Amino acid sequence: MILQPEEAKVSVYDRGFLYGDSVFETIRTYAGEPFALDEHLARLERSAGRVAIPLPLPRADFALEIRRAIRAARNPESYVRAMITRGSGPMGLDTGLAEKALRVVLVEPLQALPATMYRDGVAVTTFKTRRAADEVAQGAKVSNYLTSMMALKEARAAGAHEALILDGSGDVLEGTTSNVFALTQGVLVTPPEEAGILVGITRAHVLEVAGELGIPVRVERLPLETLRSATEVFITSTLREIVPVVRVDGQEIGARVPGRTTRAIHAAFRQKVGLGAEPLPWEKAGD
Ligand SMILES: Cc1ncc(COP(=O)(O)O)c(C=O)c1O
């Protein structure tokens, strides 16, 4: 059933609402086609599996529904949030109280990010937590983002674009809604899944692109000191692609401007998503 957003309703007994008992994916289109849809749905299924939410329909059927929703929205490019909640039922933590899992696909016009973010790079802050995520749901994209929201609130108050989450030992894990990479002594480093990150789809594509460009890559723990002394730092996410980071907690990184390796990886990524003939995000006028 496709509805206008103001017509769509979810029960107040929905467990996503009551307990954050839901998983989701953020997807975007390029030329109207959802990018890496299979990878997103594989991750959604994995997330749902980690918290024992049974998928209410086969993955391929959900893909068809998502494509249909995108077509119906008729946006030039779309941002898609695909959600699965455990469903609704009497209150209580017992998962058996839920009826059938509920799926919701939100489609909105994709908003372009300011060109300045790509041209000049962004500032980030750091936010220390004892543990990155709820251990049970580690690696799953569950809907409770409260730690991330508090971290981002602090970042925004400091005039920064993103907050990087640190674990108990002070190692950098990821951004609130992004993964992080640092170029250190010519090697591109990004934290591993075991550190407690969400394994980003963009991260996977960036790792692939870096390999193709012959950039040495290491997936390993990233101490804050390594990040601070890196020559280049960038974050990755579906909606932002690759954003250069030029300041961490007020301290400048490398040459204080987006680096050559970051640019090369982003240009190669744009080729990969079919935008090779378009101006690069930092070449666009405005903002
Ligand atoms: C915690 C977290 N890490 C990383 C990412 C980046 O993942 P992707 O590249 O799949 O968008 C996200 C995306 O929202 C996220 O929420």
The ligand as a Tripos MOL2 file, in Angstrom:
@<TRIPOS>MOLECULE
LIG
   16    16     1     0     0
SMALL
NO_CHARGES

@<TRIPOS>ATOM
      1 C1         26.5180    3.8610   12.9240 C.3       1 LIG1
      2 C2         26.7380    3.9550   11.4510 C.ar      1 LIG1
      3 N1         27.9520    3.6550   10.9440 N.ar      1 LIG1
      4 C3         28.2020    3.7380    9.6170 C.ar      1 LIG1
      5 C4         27.2240    4.1400    8.7190 C.ar      1 LIG1
      6 C5         27.5340    4.2320    7.2450 C.3       1 LIG1
      7 O1         26.9540    3.1410    6.5750 O.3       1 LIG1
      8 P1         26.5630    3.1950    5.0340 P.3       1 LIG1
      9 O2         27.8190    3.4740    4.2700 O.co2     1 LIG1
     10 O3         26.0420    1.8160    4.7770 O.co2     1 LIG1
     11 O4         25.5410    4.2510    4.8780 O.co2     1 LIG1
     12 C6         25.9420    4.4370    9.1980 C.ar      1 LIG1
     13 C7         24.8970    4.8510    8.2650 C.2       1 LIG1
     14 O5         23.8730    5.3490    8.6130 O.2       1 LIG1
     15 C8         25.6950    4.3360   10.5970 C.ar      1 LIG1
     16 O6         24.4820    4.6400   11.1000 O.3       1 LIG1
@<TRIPOS>BOND
     1     1     2 1
     2     2     3 ar
     3     2    15 ar
     4     3     4 ar
     5     4     5 ar
     6     5     6 1
     7     5    12 ar
     8     6     7 1
     9     7     8 1
    10     8     9 2
    11     8    10 1
    12     8    11 1
    13    12    13 1
    14    12    15 ar
    15    13    14 2
    16    15    16 1
@<TRIPOS>SUBSTRUCTURE
     1 LIG1         1 GROUP 0 **** ****
